[in-house]
């Protein structure tokens, strides 16, 4: 039996390039253990020519941020009819925009922290201090500010006092032109991976996240030892079931495919609050998706080898 040749697309030019390269290396090693022929491709100006001249049997998008999650690379793969693992370009676009994802989940009846979205121009044209005061009046404190698009918690800032708001806003705008201000919800933070098996999305065991700093920021995510993870999460059975149902609902409502990760908070009263969803989740040594896969009794390589086979069958 001839094993398929797989191109793992990683790197790129986003702020999350280094994380993507780490995900790509780990995934490539895991797929090779399954007997697949794997090539690691960076996504640069040579990608189109390479896809045409050295066409793989399938691609796996291990890009984070920017073109890897906003649907751009997926659209290129679709135009060239290259089978790939992951969400379609349209689904990526919905998930990439955090306010859109929150609005869709909220409209479907799922809880999500109250929020407001404002572009940088609003602060410039209407006066920064007045807009900041209005945000606090509307949402209260504490808040979390984050770019409306992007991942790895880049630019995310927790604000517990109004005096911290101007600096936090400046830090947030360093990663995007529009800010999502969200009421900070306290509770048990979890990440829930969803994997499609036989065409049906299935929630894997939730992973509980306990950062030493109290905030699961970029440093806490990717520096070993700065965050404790519990897989499965230390949740009551009812809450564990609820976060799984939320993750599957997010996967379906946003039109995601193959694999995704939903982030949520379980509050003290048991309410599950949707935060965001990731269509191209991290696969590094400190990422939660590989932990969830292992906890489910599977292996990273086996899961993705199956997804590669599904992607090839879709194109047949």
N, C-alpha and C positions, 0 to 999 in steps of 0.2 A: 504493500500500500504506500503510495506516494503522499507524504505529509505536506500540507500547504505551506507556502512561503508567506510569512506575515511581516508587514512593515509596522513597527511601533513608532508612531509619530510623537516626538517629545521635544522639549526645548522651547523653540519659538522666541519671540522678542518681548513677551509681557513681563510684568514685574515678578511673575511667578516662574520664570525660566528655570531657576536652580531647582525648585521643588519638582517641576515637570521632568527634568532630567533624572532626578532621583527616582521618581515614579517609573519612568521609562526603563531605567536600568533594572529595577527590581522585577517589573513585569516581564521584560525580555528574558531574564534568567529563569523565571518561573515557567514561561512558555517553552523554553528550550528543554527544560526538565520533562516536558510532556512529549518531546520528540519533534516539535515543530522547528522549521527553519525560520530563524528570526533575524531581521535586520533592523537596526535602530537608525531612524532617519530624523534629522533636525528639520524644522519647517522654515525654510528660507527661500530665496529667489530660485533655487534649483529644484524645488519640489515638483512643480508642474512637469518640467521636462523629465524628471526622474520617474514620475508616475506613468508617463507615456512610454518611456524607453525601457524601464525596468519594472513593469507593472507587477505588483504583488498579487497573490491570490486574495488577500484581505489586508486591511489596515486596522490598527487599533489606535484610537486617539487618546494619548496620554498627556495631552496638553492641558494646562491650567491657566485660566485667565485669558483675556483678549480673544484672539481668533480661534483658540481651541474650545472655548465655551460659548462664544456668541454666535456660533453657527457658520462662521466664515469658512473654516477648513472643511467642515462637513459639506457645505454647498459645493466646494471644489471637487470633493470626492464623488458627490452625486452627479455633477456634470460630466465627470470622466468615467462614470459607471464603475467605480472601484468599490467593492463591498467593504463595509467597515463596521466595527463594533461600536455601539454607542447610539445616542439619540440623534434623530434627524436634525437638519439645520433649523427647521421651524420650531421644533420642540426645544432645541438649545436656546433659541432666542427668547422664548417665554421664560425659561428657567433662569437665564442669565440676568434678566431684569428683576431685581428683588421686589420692587413695588408691584410689578405685574403678577408675580407668583403669589405674593401675600394677598392681593386683591382677589385672585381666582380662588384661593383656598378659603378666604373669608366669605366670599359669595356662596361657597358650597357648604357653609355652616361650621367651618373649623376655626378655632380660636387662634388669634395671632395678636401680638402686642400692638396697641394703637400706634400709628405712625403718621408722618407727614414727609413729603418729598419737595425739595426746593433746589432750583439751579443756582449756580454762583451769581448769575446776573440779577437775581432777586435781591440779594444782599447789597450789591453794588448800586442798584437803581432805587431801592426803597430805604436804604440806610441799614447797615449791618446790626447796630444795637437794637433798633426797634424790632427788627425781624427776630433777633435772638430772644428778646423779651417776650414776643408773641409765642414763640415755640415753647418756652417754659410755662407761660400761662396756659397754653393749650394741653401740653402733655405732662406737665409737672416734672419733678426730679425724683430719682435719677433717670438719666437717659443714656442711650448708646447711639453714637453717630457712626455711620458707615457710608462708603460710596454706594450709590444705587446699583452699581454693577461691579463685579470683581469677586475675588475669593481670597482664601488664606487669611482672612481678617485684616488684610492690608488696609491701613487708613482708619480702622475701627477705633473709636475712642469712647471710653466710659466717662460720663460727666455726672458727678454727684453734687456739685455746687455750681451755681450760676456763673461764678467768677472763672470757672474752668472752660466755659463754653466757647469764648472767642478763639483760644489757642487750639482747642479740639477741632473746631470748624476748619481752621487753617490747615491742620494736619490731615483732615479728611479730604479737603479739596486738592491736596497734593496728589491724590490718586484718582480723581475724577471731577467732572464739572457739576455734578448733581449729588446732593447729600440726602440720605435717608435718615431722619431723626426718629428714633423708636423708643417707646417707653421701656425701660430696663425691667425685665421680669426676673425675679429671683426664684431659684429652685434647683432641681437636678437637671443638669445639662446632658443631653444624649444625642448620639448620632446613630441613625438607623439606615443601614444599607438595604437596598432592594435589588434583587437579581431575578431576571426572567428565566424561568425553567419551563420548557414545553409551551412557551408563549404566554405564560401567566406570571405576573409579578409576585414575588414572594419576599416578605420582610425577613431579614436575618436578625439574630439576637441584637438588641440595642446595646451600644457601648456607652457606658457612663464616663463622663469627662470631668476630672477634678484638677484644675490647674493650681499650682502652688501660689501663684500671684492673685488668684481669684478671678482672673480674666483670661479667657482662652484666646490670646492674641497670637500674632505670627511667631513670636519667640517661643511661646508655650506650646505651639503646635509642632514645631520642627526641631526643638532642642531636647534631646533625650534626657529624661530625669526631671524635667520641669513640670510634667503633668502626670498624674496617676490615672490609669484607665482601668475600668472594671467591665469585663466581658464574660457573661452577660451583665447588664446594668443591675444595680441593687434596687430594683423596683418591685412593688407589689404586683402580683399576677395581673390584676385588672389594668394597672398602668402600663405594664409591659405590652399587654395586648393592644391598648389604645395607641401607643406610639407606633406600633407596627401597622395598625390600620391607617394612621395618619400618613405614614411614609408611602404605603401602597396607594392611598388616595392621591397624594401629591404626584406620584409617578404617573398615574392614569390621567388626572386632570390636566397636567401640563404636557401630556403627550410625549413622555419620556420613553426610552427604549433600552433594553438590555440590562443596564445597571445605573443606579443613581444612589444618592445619599441625602437624606433629609435630616436637618438639625432642628432640635426642639428643646423645650424646657418643660419639665413637669413641676408644677407649683405645689406648695404645701397642701393645698386642698385637693390635689389630684388632677387638676386641669392640665391638659396637654396644649402647650402653646407652640404653634408653628413659627419657626424663624426663617429658614430659607432651604432651598434644595440645590444640589449640585449635580449636574449632568455628566461631569467628568471628574469624579472624586479622586483624591490623592491616594497613592499606593506606596508611599514611603514606609520606612521602618517605624515611624510614629503615627501613621495614618490609621484611621478607625476601620476602614473597609476591610483591609486584610485581617484585622483582629476579628471582625464579625464573621468573615468567611471561615477562619480557623475555628472559631467557637461553634459554628454550625456543623463542624465535622468534615468540611471540605478543604481544598487547598486553592491558593490563588491561581496556580497554573491550570488546575483542572477546570475551575469555573470559567476562566477566560478562554481556554481551549474549546470549551463547549460553546461559548459565545461566538468565537471565530467560526466554528462550524455552522452555527445558526446564520451568521452574516453571509456566508458563502451560499447557503441554501436559499436565502432570501433573494439573491440575485440570479438564481438559476432560471 
